[in-house]
Each structure stands twice: as C-alpha cells, then as structure tokens.
Amino acid sequence: MFVGMDLHKKSTEFIELDEKGNKIREDRFLNTTEELDSFIESLDEDTKVVMEASGVWNFVYERLEDAGVDVKLAHPKQVKAIANAKVKTDKIDARVLAHLLRLDYIPEAHVPPRDIRDLRTLVRHRVSLVRLRTQVKNKIHALLAQEGIRHPFTDLFGKGGRIFLRSVELKKHRQRALENYLSVLDNLGQLITGTDESMEEIGDDRFEVELLKTIPGVGTYTALVMLAEIGDVKRFNSPKQLFSYAGVVPRVYSSGETVRHGHIIKDSNGLLRWVAVQTAHRAVRSENKYRRFYLKLKSRKGSKVAIVATARKILESVYWVLIRKEPADIHGRHSKPWFVHGLEATDKMMRAA
C-alpha cells in the first residue's frame, strides 16, 4: 500500500492507494499523539508513506519512523515541478504524493540522523534566543532616541553601559518599558549561557568539533552549527555542492552566448551561509591563507565580494576536514586535495619507470 500525506499544523489529510493506483481509503486525522498512533496501527506492515518537508513534519515523521514504518520525506519544490496542478487542495496534494510514491518518482529531501536533528534543534534555539536579544537591544536604542538621549559607549550593553541604562531617567511609560526590556535582556542572557553550556558539553564529545576548530575563526558554537546544518558531508560530491547548499555562489543567467552572474543564492541554508560569512570575517583578522586570499581579492572586487569568496574558502576547508578527518591546512602549503597529490606522485613514478 502507498500513503500520501498532506501535513498541516492541526491536522493531516491522507490517501491510501493500492499497487494499481486504486483508492483504498481517504481521511483526515488530528495531529495528536493518540490519533497519529491510531492511524499507524491501521497501516499494513508493507505500507509505504510519504509526506512533504514542512514546518511540522518532524513530529509525524519521527512517530512513523519509531513505529518501523517505511516513510519518505519529499522535497516540496521538486514535487511541485513534477506535478504542478491548476487546482490545488489538500486531497489533491496527498493523492499526487501517493501516486509519485507508487511510481517511485519521489524527489526525496535529505533527512539527517536523529542526533543531528536534535543538534539542529539546539543550535537553532540558540540562534532564536540571540535574535530575540538583538530585537530587545534595538528597542532600547529606540527608547533613548525618542527622548534624544545620547551615550558615549561603544557597547551600550557592556558593564559601563548597563550602569548608564540603570540610572537614566525617561518619561513614565518609557521608563517602565526600559526596565522591562532590561529584565528581559537579563533573562535571555541566562538562557543563552545555559544553552552555551549544553553546547560545550556536546562539543567535548565530538572529535569533529576539535578538527573544525583548527580553521581560523571557528569556535565550538560555529563548529556545532556547521555540523548540524551540513549533516553527513559525504552527501555532497564536492565542495561546490556544499557552496550551493550554503548559498555562497552567485546566480547564473545563461542565454545563448550571454552569461551573467547575479547576487548570491538566497534559496539555500541561510544559517550555514551566515555562519560561514561570520567565520570569514574573523578569519581574515589574523595571518593565514584566508587573509591573503581576502586582501588580494578585495583590491579588485571590493570587500563584500571578497568576504563571500573567503566564506567559500572556509567551507572548502570544512568539507575537506570532515572528509579526511584531519586538521585544516591554514597556511596553504597544499593547495590540492591529498588524493590529487597522491595521483600526481604515482603518475611521476610510472613515467620515470
């Protein structure tokens, strides 16, 4: 049997087909543990299930996975490209998925192992906390600007800046808002610190973290984000595929003999792109091959283009560090992968013989 599922936040529409594509049943269930377990119990042992990757797929997918059901995750954009319907309903979506599964045409999305999914949850949680903290800081800056208050601090939220914020006097309601925002900042700081401690513990148990930290600009947090977002690096056949996944390559428009390059790809893993660019900014502060590359390109292309290109260099190092399971070559003594040097040495030996 083949089951196609169309997932939503509160409920799931599904259809079950036989090998010939005939409908066996079609129904809807609420996304609760009880109703999902009841649905799983109704499935035959050889039933295959497919669903699209969405914001709520984890719960249903993992419940089916734990029950031993053969479940696949479909790439939504590729499914749309294969089966683009003018009339679109939940039932049609489920039916299309079921037929694609039956015909073995499902464009599968990558599903990382459970430990990587758990790590992604943790690192993305920290990212969300930091973004919330930034939003609160921006609101405090806005409160001060509304009353024309200026300050001499480079970091308003450092030690001196916090003393200033505790002593500043605003109008009644803005004063209350400021005090509330400062309280929120304190709470967020504690939560971020607790999350960092959890990540440090995880980092101590993964040898890949220590290898990635040999790349300039990479710390424990950065290494864990890279591991979480990349998953199994072997699913990328080359560093170029990793560049595309991270979105650090320009769009290419080609028509006839005309080729134009646009901005970097936005339809990609934004968190991996962000962490690669931030790592590049840190890496170019010290003497290493990344800094030399950045300065050389900056003189011709400007700093923005140069830093994105340096981020690609960083990701190339990440790729080879994870593939070889060896520390990074930060001085650039070996510009070619180890296997290329090996092949060239073998070729020279054969010619000499």
N, C-alpha and C positions, 0 to 999 in steps of 0.2 A: 504494500500500500504506500501511497505518496501523499503527504500532507503539506499544504501550503498555508502559511500563517501570516496574517497582516496585523502587526502589533500596534497598540496604542497605549496611552498611559493607564487607562482604566480597564480596557477590555481587549480581547483578541478575537479576530474573525478567522475562521479556518475552514478549509475544504479538504476532503479526503477522496482521492481517486484510486481506481484500480489500475492494473498494468496497461489496459486498453484506453485509459482516459475517461472511463465512465465514473460519474459521481456516486460515491458511496454514502456520504453524508456531508452536511454543511451546517455550521452552527457558530455560536459565539459564547465565550466564557469570560468571566471577570478575572482580572489579573490578581487573584488572591492565591495564597498557598493551597487552600482547600480545593478551589475549583481547578487549579492547574494540576494538582495531584490526581483529581478525579479524571481529568482529560487524559493524563499519562496512563492511568490504569486501563482506559478504554482502548489503547493502541495495541495492535498485534505486535509480536516480537520482531518481525521483519519490516516494520514500518519505518520509512524514511521521512524526515521532517525538514523543512526549510523555512527560514524567515529572513527578512531584510535587516541589515545593520541599522539600528536606530538608537535613540536615546534611552530606550527601555528594554533592549534586547538581553542584557546581562542576566536579569532575574529568570526569564523564561528559558534562555539557552542553558544556563547552569543547572536549572532544575531538571531539564531534559537530559543533560549530559550526566548528571549524577544518577539518573534512573537507568542509564545504559542505552538510551535511545540514540539512533544514528541521526544526528542533527547537523545541518549545514547552515552557514551564515552567508547570505547573498550580498554582493556589492550593489547597493541601490542604484547608482548611476549607470553601471553597466547593464543591470536588469532593464532600466528604462530605455537604454539604447537598443537592446534586443527586442523588447516588446513595448512599443510606445502606443498606448491606446488613446483615442479621442475621448472615449467615455471612461471615466476613472471612478471606481467605487472600491470600498473595502473588499467586497466579494470578488470583484474582477482582479484586484491585486493578488488575493490569495489564490485564485484559480490560475493566474499566469505563473505564479511561483510553483504551484503544484505540477503544472504541465512541463515547465522547464526542468524541474527535478526528475520527472518521469522520463524525459528525453535525455537526461544527463547533460543539460546545457546551462547549468547554474554557474554564473561567474562568481566564484567564492571570494569572500573577504577574508583576510587573514585573521585568525583567532589565536592570540598568544596563549601560552600555558597559564594555568590558574595563578601560579606565583607571580608571573609578570602582570597579569590583570590586577592582582592585589597591589603590586608595587605601583602600577599606574594610578590606582585609586588614591594611594598615599601621596604621591608626588603632585598629582593634580589638586588634591585637597590643600596642600601647602601653597600651591600657586594661587588658588582661590582666596586663601587667607591673606596672602601678601597683597593681592589686588584689592581686597576689601580695606586693608590698612592704607593703601595708597589713596583710595577714594576718600577715606576719613581725613587723611592729611590734606588733601585738596580742599575739602570743605572747611577745614580750619584756616587755611590760607585765604579762602573766600570771605570768611567771617572778619578777619583782620582787614582785608581790603575794603570791605563795606564801611568800615569806620576810619579808613585812612591811616591805619597803624602800620608803621614800617619797623623792621628789625635789622640788626647788624649781623645776624648769624648765617653762616653758610649752610648749616643744618639746623633748621628751626626745632627739630625733634631730638637733638642731641642733649647732653647734660645741661649746658647753659640755656639752650632754647626752651627746654621744659620748665626751668625755673622762671624764665620770662613769661611763658604761657600761663603758669600758675598765678603770676602776680598781675597780669594785665587786666584792666578793667574795661568792660564793654557795656553797652546798654543791656537792660534787664534780660530780655529774651535771648539775645545773642550770647550773653554771659552764661546762661543756663545751657545753651547749645554747645558752647565751647567746653564747659565742664563735662557734659555728657560725651562729647567726642573724645576728650582726653581719657575718660574712663573706658570707652570702647577701645581706644588705642592700647591701653594697659592690658585689657583682656585679650586682645588679638596678639599682643606681644607674647603673652604667656602661652597661648595656644600654638603660636609659631615655634616657640622654644621647645615645647613638648613634642611637636611634630619633628623638629630637627633632631631631637634626642633619639626618637624612634628610627629615623633615617640613618643616623650614625651607627646604631646597633645593626641595622641591616647591612650597611656598608662594610662593617667589620667582618661580616660573614661571607662576603662575595669577593673573590680574588680579582674579578674583572674590574672592580672599583679601583683597586690599587694600580692595576695596569693603566687604566684610563687617566689616573691622576698623574702619570708621567708626562702627559700632554700639558704644556703650559696653559694656565687659565682654567684647568679642570680641577674642581674640588669634589668632595664626597657628594654633595647635593647635585651638582652638574652631572657627575658620572651616573648617579641613580636615575636622573631624568633621561639621560641618553639610553641607558639600559632598558628602562621602562617603555620608552617610545619606540625604540628600534626593535626590541624583542629578539628573535633569532636572526642574527645578522646574515646567516647563510641563505636566507630567503632572497637576499639581494645578490645578483650575479656579479656585480661590480660596484665600485664606489659611485659611478654615475647614477645608478638606480637609487642609491641612498640619497644622492643630491636631489633627485626629482621628488623623492618621498618627503624630504625636508623642505622642498620649495626654495632652494638656493640656486636655481638655474633660471635664466630668462625664458620667457615665452618666445617661440619661433613662429613667424608668419612666412610661409613659403608659397609662392605662386609663380610658376614658370621659372624664369631665371632670377626672379627677385626674392631675396631673403632678408627679412627684417627681424630684429630682436627687440622684444618689449621688456616690460618690467618682470620681476621675478614671479614665479608661480605662487598664487595665493591659495589655490585649491590643493592643499597639502597639509602636512603635520605642522601646524603653526607653533606648537610648543617646542618641537625639536629645532625648528628654524630659529626661534627666539633664543634658545639656549646656545645654539651654535654661534650666533652673531655676538651674544654677550661674552662667550668664551673667546672669540676672536678679539674683541675689544681689550680683554685682559691680557691675552697672549702677546699682543704687539707692544706691550709696555716694557718687556724685557728682551734681551738679546737672544734671538733664536731664528730659525729659518722662516717662521711665520712673520716676524717683524721685518726681515729683509724683503720678503715677498710683498708685504703690505706697502712698505715705503717705495719700492720700485714701481708698483702699480699705481700708487696714489699720485705720483708725479705726472702720470699720463692720463689717468681716468678719474681722479678725484677720490676723496675719502670714502664716500658711500659705496661706490662700485668696488673699491679696494677692500673694504671690510667684509662685504658679502663674498668676494672671491676668497678672502682669507678664511671665512667660515667654511667654504668648500674644502679648503686645505685641511682645516681642523677635522671635518667629517671624514676626509680621506684617511687621516691618521687614525681616527676612531675605528673606521672599517678594518684597517689592516691590524690594528692592535687586537681587536676582537677575533679576527680570522686566525691570526698567527698565535694569539695568546702570548704576546711578547711586549715588553715596554716600547714606547714610542721612540723614534729616532728624531729628536728635536733639533739636531744640528744640521740635518740634511746631508749627511755623508753618503747615504744610499738613497738615490732618487728613484730607483726602480724597485718593484716588489722583489722579495727574496727569491721567488721561483724564476724570475727573469734572469737574475744574476746566475742562478744555477744552470739554466738552459744555455746562457752565453758561455759559461765556463766549459760545459760539456761540448758545445759546438767547437770551441777553440781546440780542445783536446783531440777531437775527431779530425779536424783539419791538419793538426800537427802530425797525427799518426799517418 
